[in-house]
Amino acid sequence: MFVMDFLDLEDKNDRQIIFEIFDLNDLEKSIFQALESKRLTVQEVADEVGRSRSTVQRALKDMLEKDLLLREGKTDRTVYYVYTALPMDELREVASEALDSWHSQVQKKLG
């Protein structure tokens, strides 16, 4: 039986597999790694990854839509947000749900 090997799992850890499932680009991977153990503002993330605030803002928005990050509102004279990466056990669950959803969609398309 032929099995399509579209997701090469050889020598990959769970973080790398999750990066592939969600098709993260290099910037998103860098942002994720910066936020794994820290809670940072948009500007702090931008400084950490060496990119502009607006570029990082767009990437954070995309990553939030993929449920890979948490965002918390803070107030200190103004309202601002801090971001952090979802814990790995929760990421595994989000990735599994994404794969289940994809599989279900493929099954419906194939009839």
N, CA, C and O of each residue as an XYZ file, in Angstrom:
444
protein
N       0.835     -1.182      0.000
C       0.000      0.000      0.000
C       0.884      1.251      0.000
O       1.806      1.364      0.807
N       0.601      2.177     -0.897
C       1.344      3.431     -0.988
C       0.818      4.408      0.040
O      -0.391      4.618      0.139
N       1.713      5.008      0.806
C       1.333      6.031      1.780
C       2.080      7.313      1.435
O       3.306      7.319      1.328
N       1.334      8.391      1.264
C       1.948      9.675      0.943
C       2.645     10.231      2.186
O       2.025     10.392      3.237
N       3.906     10.514      2.056
C       4.687     11.020      3.178
C       4.880     12.525      3.021
O       5.985     12.994      2.749
N       3.776     13.289      3.197
C       3.843     14.730      2.998
C       4.408     15.471      4.208
O       4.828     16.622      4.092
N       4.420     14.822      5.353
C       4.964     15.444      6.552
C       6.083     14.548      7.065
O       5.841     13.551      7.745
N       7.294     14.916      6.730
C       8.456     14.125      7.130
C       8.677     14.259      8.627
O       9.014     15.336      9.118
N       8.486     13.164      9.351
C       8.600     13.191     10.807
C       9.961     12.720     11.308
O      10.275     12.847     12.492
N      10.752     12.183     10.413
C      12.060     11.647     10.781
C      12.925     12.717     11.447
O      13.096     13.811     10.909
N      13.462     12.393     12.610
C      14.389     13.270     13.331
C      13.786     14.624     13.712
O      14.521     15.603     13.841
N      12.486     14.700     13.891
C      11.851     15.958     14.291
C      11.245     15.820     15.680
O      10.658     14.795     16.026
N      11.403     16.887     16.469
C      10.770     16.882     17.784
C       9.362     17.460     17.662
O       8.960     17.908     16.588
N       8.621     17.446     18.758
C       7.235     17.886     18.685
C       7.105     19.353     18.289
O       6.158     19.710     17.587
N       8.018     20.204     18.714
C       7.968     21.621     18.332
C       8.122     21.762     16.819
O       7.373     22.513     16.193
N       9.071     21.059     16.229
C       9.290     21.133     14.783
C       8.076     20.614     14.001
O       7.716     21.164     12.960
N       7.464     19.570     14.506
C       6.270     19.018     13.860
C       5.132     20.037     13.913
O       4.424     20.229     12.925
N       4.957     20.685     15.053
C       3.914     21.706     15.188
C       4.184     22.869     14.244
O       3.258     23.399     13.631
N       5.458     23.271     14.121
C       5.809     24.336     13.176
C       5.380     23.959     11.760
O       4.888     24.804     11.012
N       5.564     22.699     11.395
C       5.182     22.253     10.048
C       3.671     22.168      9.884
O       3.137     22.559      8.846
N       2.978     21.662     10.899
C       1.520     21.551     10.818
C       0.898     22.919     10.554
O      -0.030     23.045      9.756
N       1.420     23.946     11.237
C       0.863     25.291     11.099
C       1.604     26.137     10.069
O       1.338     27.331      9.932
N       2.532     25.517      9.349
C       3.237     26.173      8.241
C       3.841     27.515      8.657
O       3.660     28.531      7.986
N       4.569     27.494      9.793
C       5.174     28.724     10.293
C       6.402     29.103      9.473
O       7.232     28.256      9.146
N       6.503     30.386      9.149
C       7.687     30.868      8.453
C       8.807     31.138      9.470
O       8.599     30.982     10.673
N       9.973     31.536      8.996
C      11.116     31.732      9.889
C      10.847     32.791     10.956
O      11.248     32.627     12.108
N      10.172     33.870     10.577
C       9.859     34.913     11.554
C       8.934     34.371     12.640
O       9.169     34.594     13.828
N       7.895     33.668     12.240
C       6.952     33.105     13.215
C       7.637     32.104     14.139
O       7.335     32.051     15.331
N       8.549     31.318     13.601
C       9.306     30.385     14.443
C      10.147     31.148     15.459
O      10.205     30.768     16.628
N      10.793     32.215     15.022
C      11.614     33.030     15.928
C      10.757     33.671     17.009
O      11.147     33.712     18.176
N       9.597     34.168     16.620
C       8.684     34.768     17.589
C       8.235     33.726     18.599
O       8.231     33.978     19.804
N       7.859     32.562     18.106
C       7.408     31.497     19.002
C       8.503     31.165     20.022
O       8.233     31.060     21.218
N       9.719     31.003     19.548
C      10.822     30.659     20.440
C      11.088     31.769     21.457
O      11.418     31.492     22.610
N      10.945     33.026     21.029
C      11.137     34.154     21.948
C      10.067     34.176     23.041
O      10.318     34.630     24.157
N       8.878     33.683     22.708
C       7.759     33.742     23.648
C       7.554     32.461     24.451
O       6.637     32.387     25.269
N       8.383     31.466     24.231
C       8.204     30.202     24.960
C       8.387     30.354     26.459
O       7.700     29.688     27.235
N       9.289     31.206     26.874
C       9.547     31.336     28.310
C       9.391     32.769     28.806
O       9.766     33.086     29.935
N       8.832     33.641     27.951
C       8.691     35.048     28.326
C       7.326     35.573     27.946
O       6.648     35.027     27.076
N       6.941     36.636     28.610
C       5.757     37.411     28.238
C       6.268     38.754     27.754
O       6.864     39.515     28.516
N       6.028     39.042     26.472
C       6.603     40.238     25.867
C       5.542     41.079     25.168
O       4.524     40.563     24.705
N       5.796     42.374     25.101
C       4.964     43.272     24.304
C       5.376     43.150     22.840
O       6.382     42.515     22.523
N       4.596     43.758     21.954
C       4.924     43.735     20.526
C       6.323     44.316     20.301
O       7.135     43.728     19.587
N       6.599     45.465     20.908
C       7.907     46.096     20.711
C       9.039     45.233     21.245
O      10.101     45.156     20.627
N       8.827     44.583     22.385
C       9.858     43.697     22.941
C      10.103     42.504     22.025
O      11.245     42.080     21.845
N       9.029     41.961     21.446
C       9.189     40.858     20.484
C       9.970     41.357     19.276
O      10.889     40.686     18.806
N       9.607     42.534     18.774
C      10.294     43.105     17.610
C      11.783     43.275     17.897
O      12.617     42.944     17.054
N      12.121     43.782     19.069
C      13.521     43.943     19.452
C      14.222     42.590     19.541
O      15.369     42.442     19.117
N      13.523     41.614     20.092
C      14.082     40.270     20.286
C      14.411     39.586     18.953
O      15.445     38.930     18.827
N      13.528     39.741     17.962
C      13.716     39.048     16.678
C      14.339     39.938     15.609
O      14.611     39.482     14.498
N      14.563     41.207     15.945
C      15.235     42.106     15.009
C      14.414     42.500     13.796
O      14.958     42.664     12.704
N      13.111     42.653     13.976
C      12.223     43.054     12.885
C      11.409     44.261     13.318
O      11.390     44.613     14.498
N      10.735     44.896     12.363
C       9.948     46.089     12.685
C       8.710     45.712     13.497
O       8.235     44.577     13.456
N       8.212     46.692     14.227
C       7.032     46.493     15.052
C       5.836     46.077     14.193
O       5.092     45.173     14.573
N       5.643     46.724     13.039
C       4.489     46.412     12.192
C       4.582     44.996     11.605
O       3.570     44.305     11.488
N       5.783     44.571     11.241
C       5.973     43.207     10.723
C       5.650     42.179     11.803
O       4.974     41.181     11.553
N       6.143     42.444     12.999
C       5.886     41.534     14.128
C       4.403     41.533     14.478
O       3.841     40.481     14.783
N       3.763     42.700     14.436
C       2.334     42.801     14.740
C       1.522     41.900     13.804
O       0.619     41.199     14.261
N       1.828     41.908     12.511
C       1.125     41.056     11.542
C       1.362     39.576     11.843
O       0.433     38.770     11.795
N       2.603     39.231     12.151
C       2.922     37.827     12.454
C       2.208     37.376     13.728
O       1.695     36.259     13.786
N       2.171     38.232     14.743
C       1.472     37.888     15.987
C      -0.015     37.666     15.724
O      -0.615     36.743     16.276
N      -0.604     38.505     14.888
C      -2.020     38.353     14.535
C      -2.261     36.993     13.885
O      -3.204     36.288     14.246
N      -1.411     36.624     12.930
C      -1.551     35.327     12.265
C      -1.391     34.175     13.251
O      -2.126     33.190     13.190
N      -0.443     34.303     14.146
C      -0.193     33.238     15.118
C      -1.327     33.135     16.137
O      -1.652     32.035     16.583
N      -1.930     34.261     16.509
C      -3.100     34.238     17.395
C      -4.263     33.535     16.715
O      -4.982     32.763     17.349
N      -4.453     33.802     15.410
C      -5.536     33.158     14.667
C      -5.344     31.652     14.574
O      -6.316     30.909     14.435
N      -4.106     31.200     14.651
C      -3.804     29.763     14.625
C      -3.832     29.161     16.032
O      -3.551     27.975     16.200
N      -4.169     29.968     17.046
C      -4.242     29.535     18.454
C      -2.900     29.075     19.020
O      -2.855     28.185     19.870
N      -1.807     29.680     18.550
C      -0.478     29.300     19.020
C       0.030     30.181     20.156
O       1.004     29.840     20.827
N      -0.639     31.320     20.369
C      -0.188     32.286     21.374
C      -1.336     32.675     22.290
O      -2.511     32.488     21.975
N      -0.951     33.222     23.434
C      -1.907     33.833     24.346
C      -1.618     35.323     24.385
O      -0.459     35.736     24.340
N      -2.679     36.140     24.469
C      -2.519     37.587     24.548
C      -3.279     38.073     25.775
O      -4.435     37.713     25.998
N      -2.605     38.892     26.559
C      -3.211     39.395     27.789
C      -3.119     40.917     27.809
O      -2.047     41.485     27.600
N      -4.248     41.571     28.063
C      -4.274     43.021     28.154
C      -3.722     43.498     29.480
O      -4.009     42.913     30.525
N      -2.932     44.553     29.444
C      -2.344     45.160     30.644
C      -2.642     46.651     30.628
O      -2.889     47.233     29.572
N      -2.616     47.265     31.811
C      -2.827     48.705     31.900
C      -1.739     49.321     32.765
O      -1.536     48.926     33.913
N      -1.054     50.285     32.197
C      -0.058     51.074     32.919
C      -0.035     52.445     32.243
O       0.807     52.712     31.385
N      -0.951     53.293     32.633
C      -1.212     54.579     31.983
C      -1.880     54.421     30.625
O      -2.723     55.238     30.256
N      -1.519     53.386     29.876
C      -2.199     53.053     28.619
C      -2.475     51.551     28.611
O      -1.913     50.803     29.411
N      -3.334     51.127     27.711
C      -3.621     49.699     27.569
C      -2.657     49.115     26.548
O      -2.456     49.693     25.480
N      -2.067     47.985     26.867
C      -1.164     47.302     25.945
C      -1.320     45.798     26.151
O      -1.947     45.358     27.114
N      -0.753     45.025     25.253
C      -0.859     43.571     25.325
C       0.511     42.948     25.533
O       1.530     43.449     25.057
N       0.502     41.839     26.261
C       1.697     41.006     26.344
C       1.330     39.649     25.756
O       0.203     39.174     25.900
N       2.296     39.046     25.098
C       2.101     37.783     24.398
C       2.988     36.715     25.004
O       4.075     36.999     25.508
N       2.516     35.498     24.947
C       3.310     34.349     25.350
C       2.882     33.151     24.503
O       1.756     33.094     24.008
N       3.791     32.208     24.349
C       3.466     30.998     23.582
C       2.579     30.083     24.415
O       2.706     30.012     25.637
N       1.700     29.401     23.748
C       0.873     28.396     24.401
C       1.801     27.309     24.955
O       2.776     26.945     24.298
N       1.514     26.788     26.148
C       2.346     25.699     26.680
C       2.328     24.488     25.742
O       1.340     24.253     25.046
N       3.409     23.729     25.727
C       3.565     22.624     24.774
C       2.442     21.595     24.867
O       2.006     21.084     23.835
N       1.959     21.272     26.066
C       0.878     20.282     26.157
C      -0.395     20.802     25.487
O      -1.129     20.026     24.874
N      -0.663     22.103     25.596
C      -1.821     22.686     24.917
C      -1.581     22.780     23.411
O      -2.510     22.612     22.621
N      -0.343     23.046     23.016
C      -0.014     23.088     21.583
C      -0.218     21.732     20.926
O      -0.702     21.644     19.798
N       0.155     20.682     21.638
C      -0.054     19.331     21.101
C      -1.541     19.097     20.838
O      -1.917     18.515     19.820
N      -2.380     19.555     21.764
C      -3.821     19.382     21.611
C      -4.350     20.203     20.431
O      -5.152     19.703     19.643
N      -3.907     21.462     20.304
C      -4.325     22.317     19.192
C      -3.891     21.698     17.862
O      -4.656     21.693     16.897
N      -2.665     21.177     17.814
C      -2.162     20.555     16.585
C      -2.975     19.311     16.233
O      -3.311     19.086     15.070
N      -3.281     18.517     17.238
C      -4.075     17.311     17.004
C      -5.469     17.666     16.484
O      -5.980     17.014     15.575
N      -6.077     18.697     17.061
C      -7.396     19.133     16.593
C      -7.320     19.655     15.160
O      -8.223     19.402     14.363
N      -6.252     20.380     14.826
C      -6.083     20.894     13.466
C      -5.953     19.741     12.472
O      -6.538     19.781     11.389
N      -5.192     18.724     12.839
C      -5.037     17.564     11.954
C      -6.337     16.796     11.805
O      -6.668     16.342     10.710
N      -7.079     16.646     12.900
C      -8.374     15.967     12.833
C      -9.335     16.716     11.915
O     -10.051     16.105     11.121
N      -9.345     18.040     12.030
C     -10.212     18.858     11.187
C      -9.815     18.719      9.719
O     -10.675     18.568      8.851
N      -8.508     18.771      9.442
C      -8.016     18.617      8.077
C      -8.414     17.253      7.520
O      -8.882     17.150      6.386
N      -8.224     16.208      8.324
C      -8.560     14.853      7.896
C     -10.043     14.741      7.575
O     -10.418     14.126      6.577
N     -10.875     15.322      8.405
C     -12.317     15.290      8.176
C     -12.680     16.001      6.872
O     -13.530     15.525      6.120
N     -12.042     17.130      6.605
C     -12.302     17.865      5.364
C     -11.872     17.056      4.143
O     -12.564     17.052      3.124
N     -10.735     16.372      4.242
C     -10.264     15.537      3.138
C     -11.238     14.389      2.901
O     -11.553     14.078      1.752
N     -11.718     13.758      3.963
C     -12.671     12.657      3.841
C     -13.949     13.113      3.143
O     -14.487     12.395      2.300
N     -14.443     14.315      3.493
C     -15.654     14.833      2.858
C     -15.437     15.100      1.372
O     -16.314     14.827      0.553
N     -14.261     15.638      1.024
C     -13.953     15.940     -0.376
C     -13.846     14.664     -1.203
O     -14.249     14.631     -2.366
N     -13.301     13.619     -0.596
C     -13.105     12.361     -1.316
C     -14.382     11.521     -1.376
O     -14.493     10.585     -2.168
N     -15.330     11.874     -0.530
C     -16.617     11.163     -0.557
C     -16.558      9.961      0.248
O     -17.547      9.234      0.346
